[in-house]
Amino acid sequence: MSSRDRKKAAVYQKLQQLRSVANSSAVNKTSIIVDASRYIEELKEKVDKLNQEIETSQISTSQNPLPMQVTVETLEKGFLINVFLEKNCPGLLVSILETFEELGLDVLDARVSCEDNFQLEAIGGENQGNAEGIDSQMVKQAVLQAIGKWSKTGEQD
């Protein structure tokens, strides 16, 4: 077997491995490479999403040691948002309301208590269609980030 044939066989073997890893059914080299590129992009998106989730969980735990609970439920037109922190948090309500505004959510109804602890139950509806494309997870992450930002800048001892 000549050196050229060995190189050709090695390239073919590597392409078949790439095809297998990328779950491609393509036959020619170009299609295999295109499928592999798409697969790599999908993996990058997954990594970015996981990094964002890790960042959000770090905000809610290490940077915000306050015991808290944030839940977001999807309603027919909008979201039911519940926030509970075991400490009174002056200024946090403003931070969360600003986050709602940035998301394009109008507060349709809300109950807030800021005496011994912070409790918010709000119904956020789409602001003239501007909130299309957001889901409950995005709302929850935005609220957690607002709490994280507030805890860095607004917390008073």
DSSP file (Angstrom, degrees, kcal/mol; ACC not computed):
  #  RESIDUE AA STRUCTURE BP1 BP2  ACC     N-H-->O    O-->H-N    N-H-->O    O-->H-N    TCO  KAPPA ALPHA  PHI   PSI    X-CA   Y-CA   Z-CA
    1    1 A M              0   0    0      0, 0.0     2,-0.0     0, 0.0     0, 0.0   0.000 360.0 360.0 360.0 130.0    0.0    0.0    0.0
    2    2 A S     >  -     0   0    0      1,-0.1     4,-2.2     4,-0.0     5,-0.2  -0.274 360.0-110.4 -77.5 164.8    1.5    3.3   -1.0
    3    3 A S  H  > S+     0   0    0      1,-0.2     4,-2.3     2,-0.2     5,-0.2   0.876 119.9  53.7 -60.6 -39.0    1.8    6.4    1.2
    4    4 A R  H  > S+     0   0    0      1,-0.2     4,-2.2     2,-0.2    -1,-0.2   0.899 108.1  49.1 -64.6 -41.2   -0.9    8.1   -0.7
    5    5 A D  H  > S+     0   0    0      2,-0.2     4,-2.4     1,-0.2    -2,-0.2   0.887 110.1  51.5 -66.6 -38.5   -3.3    5.2   -0.3
    6    6 A R  H  X S+     0   0    0     -4,-2.2     4,-2.5     2,-0.2    -2,-0.2   0.925 110.8  47.9 -63.6 -43.7   -2.6    5.2    3.5
    7    7 A K  H  X S+     0   0    0     -4,-2.3     4,-2.5     1,-0.2    -2,-0.2   0.908 111.9  50.3 -62.2 -41.5   -3.3    8.9    3.8
    8    8 A K  H  X S+     0   0    0     -4,-2.2     4,-2.3     1,-0.2    -1,-0.2   0.898 111.5  47.9 -64.0 -41.2   -6.5    8.5    1.8
    9    9 A A  H  X S+     0   0    0     -4,-2.4     4,-2.5     2,-0.2    -1,-0.2   0.885 111.0  51.1 -66.7 -38.9   -7.6    5.7    4.0
   10   10 A A  H  X S+     0   0    0     -4,-2.5     4,-2.5     2,-0.2    -2,-0.2   0.913 110.9  48.1 -65.3 -42.5   -6.8    7.7    7.1
   11   11 A V  H  X S+     0   0    0     -4,-2.5     4,-2.6     2,-0.2    -2,-0.2   0.924 111.9  50.1 -63.3 -43.7   -8.8   10.7    5.9
   12   12 A Y  H  X S+     0   0    0     -4,-2.3     4,-2.1     1,-0.2    -2,-0.2   0.921 111.1  48.9 -60.2 -43.9  -11.7    8.3    5.0
   13   13 A Q  H  X S+     0   0    0     -4,-2.5     4,-2.1     2,-0.2    -2,-0.2   0.912 111.3  49.2 -62.9 -43.2  -11.6    6.8    8.5
   14   14 A K  H  X S+     0   0    0     -4,-2.5     4,-2.6     1,-0.2    -1,-0.2   0.899 110.1  51.5 -64.2 -40.4  -11.5   10.3   10.2
   15   15 A L  H  X S+     0   0    0     -4,-2.6     4,-2.6     1,-0.2    -1,-0.2   0.891 109.1  50.7 -62.9 -38.6  -14.5   11.4    8.1
   16   16 A Q  H  X S+     0   0    0     -4,-2.1     4,-2.1     2,-0.2    -2,-0.2   0.882 110.4  49.2 -67.4 -37.6  -16.4    8.3    9.1
   17   17 A Q  H  X S+     0   0    0     -4,-2.1     4,-2.7     2,-0.2    -2,-0.2   0.923 112.2  48.3 -64.5 -43.8  -15.6    9.0   12.8
   18   18 A L  H  X S+     0   0    0     -4,-2.6     4,-2.4     1,-0.2    -2,-0.2   0.910 110.8  51.4 -61.7 -43.0  -16.8   12.6   12.3
   19   19 A R  H  <>S+     0   0    0     -4,-2.6     5,-2.7     1,-0.2    -1,-0.2   0.901 111.8  47.4 -59.4 -42.8  -19.9   11.4   10.6
   20   20 A S  H ><5S+     0   0    0     -4,-2.1     3,-1.2     3,-0.2    -2,-0.2   0.927 112.4  47.5 -66.7 -46.9  -20.6    9.1   13.5
   21   21 A V  H 3<5S+     0   0    0     -4,-2.7    -2,-0.2     1,-0.3    -1,-0.2   0.884 114.2  47.0 -63.1 -39.6  -20.0   11.7   16.2
   22   22 A A  T 3<5S-     0   0    0     -4,-2.4    -1,-0.3    -5,-0.2    -2,-0.2   0.386 108.3-125.0 -84.4   4.3  -22.2   14.3   14.4
   23   23 A N  T < 5 +     0   0    0     -3,-1.2     2,-0.3     1,-0.2    -3,-0.2   0.897  53.8 164.6  51.4  44.4  -24.9   11.7   13.9
   24   24 A S      < -     0   0    0     -5,-2.7    -1,-0.2    -6,-0.2     8,-0.1  -0.671  39.2-166.9 -94.2 144.2  -24.8   12.4   10.2
   25   25 A S        +     0   0    0     -2,-0.3    -1,-0.1     6,-0.1     7,-0.1   0.263  51.3 126.2-106.7   9.0  -26.3   10.3    7.5
   26   26 A A        -     0   0    0      5,-0.1    -2,-0.1     1,-0.1     3,-0.0  -0.234  44.1-163.9 -66.9 155.9  -24.4   12.2    4.8
   27   27 A V        +     0   0    0     -8,-0.0    -1,-0.1     0, 0.0     2,-0.1   0.764  63.6  67.5-109.7 -41.8  -22.3   10.3    2.3
   28   28 A N  S  > S-     0   0    0      1,-0.1     4,-2.1     4,-0.0     5,-0.2  -0.453  84.9-114.3 -87.7 161.0  -20.0   12.9    0.7
   29   29 A K  H  > S+     0   0    0      1,-0.2     4,-2.5     2,-0.2     5,-0.2   0.902 111.9  51.8 -57.4 -48.1  -17.2   14.8    2.5
   30   30 A T  H  > S+     0   0    0      1,-0.2     4,-2.5     2,-0.2    -1,-0.2   0.916 110.7  47.2 -59.9 -45.7  -18.8   18.2    2.2
   31   31 A S  H  > S+     0   0    0      1,-0.2     4,-2.7     2,-0.2    -1,-0.2   0.883 110.8  52.2 -64.9 -38.4  -22.2   17.1    3.6
   32   32 A I  H  X S+     0   0    0     -4,-2.1     4,-2.3     2,-0.2    -1,-0.2   0.924 111.8  46.5 -62.5 -43.7  -20.4   15.3    6.5
   33   33 A I  H  X S+     0   0    0     -4,-2.5     4,-2.3     2,-0.2    -2,-0.2   0.896 111.9  50.4 -67.1 -40.3  -18.5   18.5    7.3
   34   34 A V  H  X S+     0   0    0     -4,-2.5     4,-2.2     2,-0.2    -2,-0.2   0.929 111.9  48.0 -62.8 -45.0  -21.6   20.7    7.1
   35   35 A D  H  X S+     0   0    0     -4,-2.7     4,-2.3     1,-0.2    -2,-0.2   0.899 111.4  50.8 -61.4 -40.7  -23.4   18.3    9.4
   36   36 A A  H  X S+     0   0    0     -4,-2.3     4,-2.4     2,-0.2    -1,-0.2   0.890 108.4  52.2 -64.8 -39.3  -20.5   18.3   11.8
   37   37 A S  H  X S+     0   0    0     -4,-2.3     4,-2.2     2,-0.2    -2,-0.2   0.919 110.2  48.1 -62.9 -43.6  -20.4   22.2   11.8
   38   38 A R  H  X S+     0   0    0     -4,-2.2     4,-2.4     1,-0.2    -2,-0.2   0.914 110.7  51.7 -61.6 -42.6  -24.1   22.3   12.7
   39   39 A Y  H  X S+     0   0    0     -4,-2.3     4,-2.3     1,-0.2    -2,-0.2   0.905 108.7  50.6 -61.3 -42.3  -23.6   19.8   15.4
   40   40 A I  H  X S+     0   0    0     -4,-2.4     4,-2.4     2,-0.2    -1,-0.2   0.908 109.4  51.1 -62.9 -42.2  -20.7   21.9   16.9
   41   41 A E  H  X S+     0   0    0     -4,-2.2     4,-2.3     2,-0.2    -2,-0.2   0.907 109.2  50.9 -61.6 -42.3  -23.0   25.0   16.8
   42   42 A E  H  X S+     0   0    0     -4,-2.4     4,-2.3     1,-0.2    -1,-0.2   0.916 110.4  49.6 -61.1 -42.9  -25.7   23.1   18.7
   43   43 A L  H  X S+     0   0    0     -4,-2.3     4,-2.4     2,-0.2    -2,-0.2   0.899 108.9  52.1 -63.4 -40.5  -23.1   22.0   21.3
   44   44 A K  H  X S+     0   0    0     -4,-2.4     4,-2.6     2,-0.2    -2,-0.2   0.915 109.3  50.0 -60.8 -43.1  -22.0   25.6   21.7
   45   45 A E  H  X S+     0   0    0     -4,-2.3     4,-2.5     1,-0.2    -2,-0.2   0.906 110.6  49.8 -62.5 -41.8  -25.6   26.8   22.2
   46   46 A K  H  X S+     0   0    0     -4,-2.3     4,-2.6     2,-0.2    -2,-0.2   0.911 110.9  49.5 -63.0 -41.9  -26.0   24.0   24.9
   47   47 A V  H  X S+     0   0    0     -4,-2.4     4,-2.7     2,-0.2    -2,-0.2   0.923 111.1  49.5 -62.8 -44.5  -22.8   25.1   26.6
   48   48 A D  H  X S+     0   0    0     -4,-2.6     4,-2.2     2,-0.2    -2,-0.2   0.918 112.0  48.4 -60.7 -43.5  -23.9   28.7   26.6
   49   49 A K  H  X S+     0   0    0     -4,-2.5     4,-2.2     2,-0.2    -2,-0.2   0.916 112.7  47.7 -64.1 -43.4  -27.3   27.8   28.1
   50   50 A L  H  X S+     0   0    0     -4,-2.6     4,-2.5     2,-0.2    -2,-0.2   0.899 110.6  51.6 -64.6 -40.5  -25.7   25.6   30.8
   51   51 A N  H  X S+     0   0    0     -4,-2.7     4,-2.6     2,-0.2    -1,-0.2   0.896 109.8  50.3 -62.4 -39.1  -23.2   28.4   31.6
   52   52 A Q  H  X S+     0   0    0     -4,-2.2     4,-2.4     2,-0.2    -2,-0.2   0.907 110.9  48.8 -65.4 -41.5  -26.2   30.8   32.0
   53   53 A E  H  X S+     0   0    0     -4,-2.2     4,-2.4     2,-0.2    -2,-0.2   0.894 111.7  49.4 -64.4 -39.9  -28.0   28.4   34.2
   54   54 A I  H  X S+     0   0    0     -4,-2.5     4,-2.3     2,-0.2    -2,-0.2   0.926 110.8  50.2 -63.9 -44.6  -24.9   27.9   36.4
   55   55 A E  H  X S+     0   0    0     -4,-2.6     4,-2.2     1,-0.2    -2,-0.2   0.911 111.1  49.3 -60.2 -42.9  -24.4   31.7   36.6
   56   56 A T  H  X S+     0   0    0     -4,-2.4     4,-2.1     1,-0.2    -1,-0.2   0.908 111.4  48.2 -64.1 -42.6  -28.1   32.1   37.7
   57   57 A S  H  X S+     0   0    0     -4,-2.4     4,-1.0     1,-0.2     5,-0.3   0.859 110.6  51.9 -68.9 -32.9  -27.8   29.4   40.3
   58   58 A Q  H  X>S+     0   0    0     -4,-2.3     5,-2.0     2,-0.2     4,-0.8   0.892 108.7  51.3 -67.6 -38.9  -24.5   31.0   41.6
   59   59 A I  H  <5S+     0   0    0     -4,-2.2     5,-0.3     1,-0.2    -2,-0.2   0.922 111.8  47.1 -61.0 -42.9  -26.3   34.3   41.9
   60   60 A S  H  <5S+     0   0    0     -4,-2.1    -1,-0.2    -5,-0.2    -2,-0.2   0.654 127.1  23.8 -77.9 -13.6  -29.1   32.7   43.9
   61   61 A T  H  <5S+     0   0    0     -4,-1.0    -3,-0.2    -3,-0.3    -2,-0.2   0.769 128.3  26.1-113.6 -67.8  -26.8   30.8   46.2
   62   62 A S  T  <5S+     0   0    0     -4,-0.8    -3,-0.2    -5,-0.3    -4,-0.1   0.912 128.7  37.6 -72.7 -42.3  -23.3   32.2   46.7
   63   63 A Q  S   <S+     0   0    0     -5,-2.0    -1,-0.2     1,-0.3    -4,-0.2   0.660 124.5  41.4 -84.8 -14.4  -23.9   35.9   46.0
   64   64 A N        +     0   0    0     -6,-0.4    -1,-0.3    -5,-0.3     4,-0.1  -0.730  63.9 174.5-131.7  83.9  -27.3   36.0   47.6
   65   65 A P        +     0   0    0      0, 0.0    -1,-0.1     0, 0.0    -3,-0.1   0.513  43.4 116.5 -72.6  -1.3  -27.1   34.0   50.8
   66   66 A L  S    S-     0   0    0      1,-0.1     2,-0.3    -3,-0.1    -2,-0.1  -0.455  77.7-112.1 -66.3 133.7  -30.6   35.0   51.8
   67   67 A P        +     0   0    0      0, 0.0    19,-2.0     0, 0.0     2,-0.3  -0.529  57.5 160.4 -63.0 126.1  -33.0   32.1   52.0
   68   68 A M  E     -A   85   0A   0     -2,-0.3     2,-0.3    17,-0.2    17,-0.2  -0.953  35.0-155.1-148.3 165.0  -35.4   32.6   49.0
   69   69 A Q  E     -A   84   0A   0     15,-2.4    15,-2.5    -2,-0.3     2,-0.4  -0.980   9.5-177.0-144.3 130.4  -37.8   31.1   46.7
   70   70 A V  E     +A   83   0A   0     -2,-0.3     2,-0.4    13,-0.2    13,-0.2  -0.992   8.1 173.7-129.4 124.0  -38.8   32.2   43.2
   71   71 A T  E     -A   82   0A   0     11,-2.5    11,-2.8    -2,-0.4     2,-0.4  -0.980   9.9-169.8-129.0 145.1  -41.5   30.5   41.2
   72   72 A V  E     -A   81   0A   0     -2,-0.4     2,-0.4     9,-0.2     9,-0.2  -0.989   3.7-171.0-135.3 124.4  -43.0   31.5   37.9
   73   73 A E  E     -A   80   0A   0      7,-2.5     7,-2.7    -2,-0.4     2,-0.4  -0.918  24.6-121.6-114.5 142.0  -46.0   29.8   36.4
   74   74 A T  E     -A   79   0A   0     -2,-0.4     5,-0.2     5,-0.2     2,-0.2  -0.687  30.2-170.1 -82.9 129.9  -47.3   30.4   32.8
   75   75 A L  E >   -A   78   0A   0      3,-2.8     3,-0.8    -2,-0.4     5,-0.0  -0.542  42.8 -89.2-106.7 177.9  -50.8   31.7   32.6
   76   76 A E  T 3  S+     0   0    0      1,-0.3     2,-0.3    -2,-0.2    -1,-0.0   0.928 123.1  10.5 -55.6 -47.2  -53.0   32.1   29.5
   77   77 A K  T 3  S-     0   0    0     -3,-0.0     2,-0.3     2,-0.0    -1,-0.3  -0.683 134.4 -17.1-133.8  80.5  -51.7   35.6   28.9
   78   78 A G  E <  S-A   75   0A   0     -3,-0.8    -3,-2.8    -2,-0.3     2,-0.3  -0.917  80.7 -65.2 129.6-154.4  -48.7   36.2   31.1
   79   79 A F  E     -AB  74 124A   0     45,-2.6    45,-2.6    -2,-0.3     2,-0.6  -0.978  19.1-134.9-143.2 148.8  -47.2   34.8   34.2
   80   80 A L  E     -AB  73 123A   0     -7,-2.7    -7,-2.5    -2,-0.3     2,-0.5  -0.947  32.0-166.9-102.5 116.9  -47.8   34.3   37.9
   81   81 A I  E     -AB  72 122A   0     41,-3.3    41,-2.8    -2,-0.6     2,-0.4  -0.921   9.1-174.8-113.5 125.7  -44.6   35.3   39.7
   82   82 A N  E     +AB  71 121A   0    -11,-2.8   -11,-2.5    -2,-0.5     2,-0.4  -0.979   3.3 179.4-120.6 128.9  -44.0   34.5   43.4
   83   83 A V  E     +AB  70 120A   0     37,-2.7    37,-2.6    -2,-0.4     2,-0.4  -0.996   0.8 177.6-129.4 132.1  -40.9   35.8   45.2
   84   84 A F  E     +AB  69 119A   0    -15,-2.5   -15,-2.4    -2,-0.4     2,-0.4  -0.987   3.9 173.1-136.7 126.2  -40.1   35.1   48.9
   85   85 A L  E     -AB  68 118A   0     33,-2.6    33,-2.3    -2,-0.4   -17,-0.2  -0.988  32.9-134.5-127.6 141.6  -37.1   36.2   50.9
   86   86 A E  S    S+     0   0    0    -19,-2.0     2,-0.4    -2,-0.4   -18,-0.1   0.292  86.9  63.7 -79.4  12.4  -36.7   35.7   54.6
   87   87 A K  S    S-     0   0    0    -20,-0.2    31,-0.4    31,-0.1     2,-0.2  -0.990  91.1-107.2-136.3 143.7  -35.4   39.2   55.1
   88   88 A N        -     0   0    0     28,-0.7    30,-0.1    -2,-0.4    26,-0.1  -0.533  36.2-163.4 -66.1 132.3  -37.0   42.6   54.5
   89   89 A C    >   -     0   0    0     -2,-0.2     3,-1.9    28,-0.1     4,-0.5  -0.753   5.1-153.7-127.9  84.5  -35.3   44.0   51.4
   90   90 A P  T 3  S+     0   0    0      0, 0.0    66,-0.1     0, 0.0    28,-0.0  -0.337  83.6  14.0 -58.5 131.7  -35.7   47.8   50.9
   91   91 A G  T 3> S+     0   0    0     -2,-0.0     4,-1.7    64,-0.0     5,-0.1   0.227  94.9 105.8  90.1 -14.7  -35.5   48.7   47.2
   92   92 A L  H <> S+     0   0    0     -3,-1.9     4,-2.5     1,-0.2     5,-0.2   0.889  74.3  58.0 -66.7 -37.9  -35.8   45.1   45.9
   93   93 A L  H  > S+     0   0    0     -4,-0.5     4,-2.7     1,-0.2    -1,-0.2   0.918 106.0  49.5 -57.8 -43.9  -39.4   45.7   44.7
   94   94 A V  H  > S+     0   0    0      1,-0.2     4,-2.3     2,-0.2    -1,-0.2   0.917 110.0  51.2 -61.4 -43.2  -38.2   48.5   42.5
   95   95 A S  H  X S+     0   0    0     -4,-1.7     4,-1.6     1,-0.2    -2,-0.2   0.907 112.2  45.8 -61.1 -43.2  -35.5   46.3   41.1
   96   96 A I  H  X S+     0   0    0     -4,-2.5     4,-2.2     2,-0.2    -2,-0.2   0.906 111.7  51.4 -68.3 -41.4  -38.0   43.5   40.3
   97   97 A L  H  X S+     0   0    0     -4,-2.7     4,-2.1     1,-0.2    -2,-0.2   0.878 108.1  52.5 -64.2 -37.0  -40.5   45.9   38.7
   98   98 A E  H  X S+     0   0    0     -4,-2.3     4,-2.3     2,-0.2    -1,-0.2   0.877 107.8  52.5 -63.4 -37.1  -37.7   47.4   36.5
   99   99 A T  H  X S+     0   0    0     -4,-1.6     4,-2.0     2,-0.2    -2,-0.2   0.913 107.0  51.7 -64.3 -43.3  -37.0   43.8   35.4
  100  100 A F  H  X>S+     0   0    0     -4,-2.2     5,-3.0     1,-0.2     4,-0.9   0.921 109.8  50.1 -57.4 -43.7  -40.6   43.3   34.5
  101  101 A E  H ><5S+     0   0    0     -4,-2.1     3,-0.8     1,-0.2    -2,-0.2   0.913 108.6  51.4 -62.6 -43.1  -40.5   46.4   32.4
  102  102 A E  H 3<5S+     0   0    0     -4,-2.3    -1,-0.2     1,-0.3    -2,-0.2   0.846 110.0  50.4 -62.1 -34.3  -37.3   45.3   30.6
  103  103 A L  H 3<5S-     0   0    0     -4,-2.0    -1,-0.3    -5,-0.1    -2,-0.2   0.639 118.9-112.1 -77.6 -14.5  -39.1   42.0   29.8
  104  104 A G  T <<5 +     0   0    0     -4,-0.9    23,-2.7    -3,-0.8     2,-0.4   0.764  69.6 141.6  86.4  27.4  -42.1   43.8   28.4
  105  105 A L  E   < -C  126   0A   0     -5,-3.0     2,-0.4    21,-0.2    -1,-0.3  -0.884  39.9-151.9-106.1 133.0  -44.4   42.7   31.2
  106  106 A D  E     -C  125   0A   0     19,-3.2    19,-3.0    -2,-0.4     2,-0.8  -0.827  24.0-120.9 -95.3 140.5  -47.1   44.9   32.8
  107  107 A V  E     +C  124   0A   0     -2,-0.4    17,-0.2    17,-0.2     3,-0.1  -0.742  33.8 175.8 -81.5 112.8  -48.1   44.2   36.4
  108  108 A L  E     -     0   0A   0     15,-3.2     2,-0.3    -2,-0.8    -1,-0.2   0.788  68.9  -1.8 -88.1 -31.7  -51.8   43.4   36.2
  109  109 A D  E    S+C  123   0A   0     14,-1.1    14,-2.9     2,-0.0    -1,-0.4  -0.968  70.5 175.5-158.3 143.3  -52.2   42.5   39.9
  110  110 A A  E     -C  122   0A   0     -2,-0.3     2,-0.4    12,-0.2    12,-0.2  -0.996  19.8-162.9-155.4 147.8  -49.8   42.3   42.8
  111  111 A R  E     -C  121   0A   0     10,-2.4    10,-2.5    -2,-0.3     2,-0.4  -1.000  21.7-178.3-127.7 129.7  -49.6   41.7   46.5
  112  112 A V  E     -C  120   0A   0     -2,-0.4     2,-0.4     8,-0.2     8,-0.2  -0.985  13.9-175.4-133.7 139.4  -46.5   42.8   48.3
  113  113 A S  E     +C  119   0A   0      6,-2.5     6,-2.6    -2,-0.4    -2,-0.0  -0.996  10.5 166.4-132.0 128.9  -45.3   42.5   51.9
  114  114 A C        +     0   0    0     -2,-0.4     4,-0.2     4,-0.2    -1,-0.1   0.041  46.9  99.9-128.3  26.0  -42.0   44.1   53.0
  115  115 A E  S    S-     0   0    0      2,-0.2   -27,-0.2   -27,-0.1     3,-0.1   0.932 103.3  -9.9 -78.6 -88.0  -42.3   44.0   56.8
  116  116 A D  S    S+     0   0    0    -29,-0.1   -28,-0.7     1,-0.1     2,-0.3   0.809 139.7   6.7 -82.6 -30.9  -40.3   41.1   58.3
  117  117 A N  S    S-     0   0    0    -30,-0.2     2,-0.6   -29,-0.0   -29,-0.2  -0.816  83.0-100.2-138.7 178.4  -39.6   39.4   55.1
  118  118 A F  E     +B   85   0A   0    -33,-2.3   -33,-2.6   -31,-0.4     2,-0.4  -0.932  39.9 170.4-110.7 121.4  -40.1   40.2   51.4
  119  119 A Q  E     +BC  84 113A   0     -6,-2.6    -6,-2.5    -2,-0.6     2,-0.4  -0.998   4.3 176.1-130.6 132.4  -43.1   38.6   49.6
  120  120 A L  E     +BC  83 112A   0    -37,-2.6   -37,-2.7    -2,-0.4     2,-0.5  -0.992   9.1 177.5-136.2 127.6  -44.3   39.4   46.1
  121  121 A E  E     +BC  82 111A   0    -10,-2.5   -10,-2.4    -2,-0.4     2,-0.4  -0.974  23.0 165.7-125.3 116.2  -47.1   37.7   44.2
  122  122 A A  E     -BC  81 110A   0    -41,-2.8   -41,-3.3    -2,-0.5     2,-0.6  -0.957  35.1-144.0-134.6 148.4  -47.7   39.3   40.9
  123  123 A I  E     -BC  80 109A   0    -14,-2.9   -15,-3.2    -2,-0.4   -14,-1.1  -0.963  22.8-164.6-109.2 116.7  -49.4   38.6   37.6
  124  124 A G  E     -BC  79 107A   0    -45,-2.6   -45,-2.6    -2,-0.6     2,-0.3  -0.898   5.8-169.1-105.6 124.4  -47.4   40.0   34.7
  125  125 A G  E     - C   0 106A   0    -19,-3.0   -19,-3.2    -2,-0.5   -47,-0.2  -0.736  36.0 -81.3-110.3 161.1  -49.1   40.3   31.4
  126  126 A E  E     - C   0 105A   0     -2,-0.3     2,-1.3   -21,-0.2   -21,-0.2  -0.359  40.0-128.4 -62.7 132.6  -47.8   41.0   28.0
  127  127 A N  S >  S-     0   0    0    -23,-2.7     3,-2.3     1,-0.2    -1,-0.1  -0.701  77.1 -46.1 -86.3  91.6  -47.1   44.7   27.4
  128  128 A Q  T 3  S-     0   0    0     -2,-1.3    -1,-0.2     1,-0.3   -23,-0.1   0.851 113.0 -52.5  49.1  42.1  -48.9   45.3   24.1
  129  129 A G  T >  S+     0   0    0    -25,-0.1     3,-1.1     1,-0.1    -1,-0.3   0.472 111.1 118.7  80.4   1.4  -47.4   42.2   22.6
  130  130 A N  T <   +     0   0    0     -3,-2.3    -2,-0.1     1,-0.2   -25,-0.1   0.688  66.4  62.8 -73.5 -16.5  -43.8   43.1   23.5
  131  131 A A  T >  S+     0   0    0    -27,-0.4     3,-1.6     2,-0.1    -1,-0.2   0.288  71.5 133.0 -94.3  11.7  -43.3   40.1   25.7
  132  132 A E  T <   +     0   0    0     -3,-1.1     3,-0.1     1,-0.2     0, 0.0  -0.332  66.1  27.8 -62.7 142.8  -43.8   37.5   22.9
  133  133 A G  T 3  S+     0   0    0      1,-0.3     2,-0.3    -2,-0.0    -1,-0.2   0.378  91.4 115.4  89.0  -4.7  -41.2   34.8   22.9
  134  134 A I    <   -     0   0    0     -3,-1.6    -1,-0.3   -31,-0.1     2,-0.2  -0.753  45.4-164.6 -96.7 148.7  -40.4   34.9   26.6
  135  135 A D     >  -     0   0    0     -2,-0.3     4,-2.0    -3,-0.1     3,-0.3  -0.712  38.0 -92.9-123.8 176.9  -41.2   31.9   28.7
  136  136 A S  H  > S+     0   0    0      1,-0.2     4,-2.6    -2,-0.2     5,-0.2   0.841 122.7  55.5 -61.3 -34.7  -41.5   31.2   32.5
  137  137 A Q  H  > S+     0   0    0      2,-0.2     4,-2.6     1,-0.2    -1,-0.2   0.894 107.2  49.7 -65.8 -39.1  -37.8   30.2   32.7
  138  138 A M  H  > S+     0   0    0     -3,-0.3     4,-2.3     2,-0.2    -2,-0.2   0.907 111.7  48.8 -64.9 -41.1  -36.7   33.5   31.2
  139  139 A V  H  X S+     0   0    0     -4,-2.0     4,-2.4     2,-0.2    -2,-0.2   0.933 112.1  48.8 -63.4 -45.5  -38.8   35.4   33.7
  140  140 A K  H  X S+     0   0    0     -4,-2.6     4,-2.7     1,-0.2    -2,-0.2   0.923 111.6  48.6 -61.1 -45.2  -37.5   33.4   36.6
  141  141 A Q  H  X S+     0   0    0     -4,-2.6     4,-2.4     1,-0.2    -1,-0.2   0.905 111.1  50.8 -61.9 -40.9  -33.9   33.9   35.5
  142  142 A A  H  X S+     0   0    0     -4,-2.3     4,-2.1     2,-0.2    -1,-0.2   0.901 111.4  47.6 -64.2 -40.6  -34.5   37.7   35.1
  143  143 A V  H  X S+     0   0    0     -4,-2.4     4,-2.4     2,-0.2    -2,-0.2   0.920 111.9  50.1 -66.7 -43.2  -36.0   37.9   38.6
  144  144 A L  H  X S+     0   0    0     -4,-2.7     4,-2.5     1,-0.2    -2,-0.2   0.896 111.0  49.4 -61.1 -39.8  -33.1   35.9   40.1
  145  145 A Q  H  X S+     0   0    0     -4,-2.4     4,-2.9     2,-0.2    -1,-0.2   0.885 108.9  52.6 -67.0 -37.5  -30.6   38.2   38.3
  146  146 A A  H  X S+     0   0    0     -4,-2.1     4,-2.5     2,-0.2    -2,-0.2   0.909 111.0  47.2 -62.7 -41.3  -32.5   41.3   39.7
  147  147 A I  H  X S+     0   0    0     -4,-2.4     4,-2.7     2,-0.2    -2,-0.2   0.914 112.5  50.1 -65.3 -42.3  -32.2   39.8   43.2
  148  148 A G  H  X S+     0   0    0     -4,-2.5     4,-1.3     2,-0.2    -2,-0.2   0.917 112.6  45.8 -62.2 -44.6  -28.5   39.1   42.6
  149  149 A K  H  X S+     0   0    0     -4,-2.9     4,-2.0     1,-0.2     5,-0.3   0.918 113.5  50.1 -63.9 -43.1  -27.9   42.6   41.4
  150  150 A W  H  X>S+     0   0    0     -4,-2.5     4,-3.9     1,-0.2     5,-1.0   0.919 106.7  54.6 -61.5 -43.1  -29.8   44.1   44.2
  151  151 A S  H  <5S+     0   0    0     -4,-2.7    -1,-0.2     1,-0.2     4,-0.2   0.813 110.9  46.8 -64.6 -27.3  -28.0   42.0   46.8
  152  152 A K  H  <5S+     0   0    0     -4,-1.3    -1,-0.2    -3,-0.3    -2,-0.2   0.870 130.7  17.7 -77.9 -37.4  -24.7   43.4   45.5
  153  153 A T  H  <5S+     0   0    0     -4,-2.0    -2,-0.2    -5,-0.1    -3,-0.2   0.767 128.9  38.2-107.5 -29.9  -25.7   47.0   45.4
  154  154 A G  T  <5S+     0   0    0     -4,-3.9    -3,-0.2    -5,-0.3     2,-0.2   0.580  75.8 116.0-106.4  -9.4  -28.8   47.6   47.5
  155  155 A E      < -     0   0    0     -5,-1.0     2,-0.4    -4,-0.2   -66,-0.1  -0.410  44.9-165.2 -67.6 131.0  -28.3   45.4   50.6
  156  156 A Q              0   0    0     -2,-0.2    -2,-0.0     1,-0.1    -1,-0.0  -0.958 360.0 360.0-119.9 134.3  -28.1   47.4   53.7
  157  157 A D              0   0    0     -2,-0.4    -1,-0.1     0, 0.0    -2,-0.0   0.441 360.0 360.0 -89.3 360.0  -26.8   46.1   57.1
